[in-house]
Amino acid sequence: MRNFSFHKPATVSEALVLLSRRDGAKLLGGGTNLVDLMRENIEQPTAVIDVTGLPLGAVTEGPRGEIVVGATTRNSALAGHRLIRERFPVLSEALLAGASGQIRNMATVGGNIMQRTRCSYFYDEAARCNKRSPGAGCDALGGFNRMHAILGASPSCIATHPSDMCVALAALDAVVHVTGPDGARVIPLIDFHRLPGEHPEQETRLRPDELITAVELPPLGAARRSSYRKVRDRASYAFALVSVAAALEVEDGLVRTLRLALGGVAPKPWRVAAAEATAVGAAATPETFQRVADATLAGAVGHAHNGFKIELARRLIVHSLAELARTEDAR
Amino acid sequence: MKANDTHHDRPTDPGDHPVTLRVNGATHRLTLEPRVSLLDALRERLHLTGSKKGCNQGACGACTVLVNGQRVLSCLTLAVQCDGEAITTIEGLAAEGRLSPLQQAFIDHDGFQCGYCTPGQICSAMGMLAEHGEGMPSAVTRDVAATSIDLSEAEIKERMSGNLCRCGAYEGIHAAIHQIGRAARGTAP
């Protein structure tokens, strides 16, 4: 690992000054991704700014019933938080489906959003990767691409975003609060990550001199009946092949509210609002859910080793929604 | 910068940092490069070699230690991040040479073969049992809002999935943890 200067600011304004002073500065949360990438020389920051000393670790409820999660809240603390477990079980389940107990104790909410892809060609210095070296090419396209994207990818990059948490946040209409030299602003989570296009090295809408301060969850009654279902190559401690974050509200047998986002299939959490809209007012039946699945997966393209993800995602969507509809019936 | 800034708040050029590590109750004042992991500081500087370097990339759990009572991976933690924090390693669990109940349970249930993953397994299990005691759900908990969660076989397996054992001593590992988990809840093993 290349050496670097280490800074641990106590205030956001100090952190922003440090960030603006150095081109090669990186923000460090739990280190579960950045330290690993630094050890592999994929990331080579000249300065590391530890944000865990910032006063951004609280989970609070606002006046409108919104919940504001500080950016340095640990994944385990958020997963175990009473308000999240009761009002947004999909988020608690998504966090618990990610990584291991040790890593969840380390990882921060801001770091989880900013984590890099786990594409093995991105990690392999000997492989071609447009994300790591713009213009170099992509060895995943013709390589082993079982874990790769079926939606939102481009000829430049077929990597997926690995987060489970972000998939739930996308379904919950979460908003990311960021701040920088020009002040604070908000970015909807669903718009936070970019699709690769011709520039897979540009991964988010966060500017280099900004940092994430919080994630806000607007109140959503339908989220009390929500779930995160994840299919992976082993039962625990593995990244998703396909995951589904869903919230469903049924009234008199008809879908009243539906939120649906997919993980493991795209460079960002995948959500199609028009697909959700097709279900609203329709009977909460497998046929309706099948239509939602087809509309969500419209345009999906498989590569040599991941074509199965299209059918897997379709089935997991229908399964998740049918399961939630049954829970509704049982109430 | 404020007058009461401590040393680590000041921007510095690449170079050594003074770091105070409180390990198993003893205070150690070290001077470290920022890139030194907590694991390397423990093993190479403090000669506490119980914590193991298996994969050095956060995949195996052999380096698990407790920081302020929480289980973490010392290979992905920078030592400078732990300045002033209370760290417990496997060496800190046997007070005055007497094995902790969990260590004894690992022996009683054959919770290891080669023993390489054992310090990480035991530190992880200590942290996991505390998490369970505080009501933390897991990925196999049917209702994450439940106020009481039975520490079943499935729960133990899921909660310990961050610790790999290449000998495959999982049966004994789970039995040892199950015994201590039940004892902690006042149930006869």
Interface residues (C-beta under 8 A of the other chain):
Chain A: M1 R2 N3 F4 S5 F6 H7 K8 P9 A10 E14 L18 R21 L28 G30 G31 T32 V35 D36 M38 R39 E40 T46 A47 V48 D50 T52 S76 A79 G80 R85 E86 P89 S92 E93 L96 A97 A99 S100 G101 Q102 I103 N105 M106 A235 S236 Y237
Chain B: M1 K2 D5 H8 D9 P11 T12 D13 P14 G15 H17 E33 P34 R35 S37 N56 Q57 G58 G61 T64 Q70 R71 V72 L73 L76 T77 L78 V80 Q81 S124 G127 M128 E131 E134 G135 M136 P137 S138 A139 T141 D143 V144 A145 K157 E158 R159 M160 S161 G162 N163
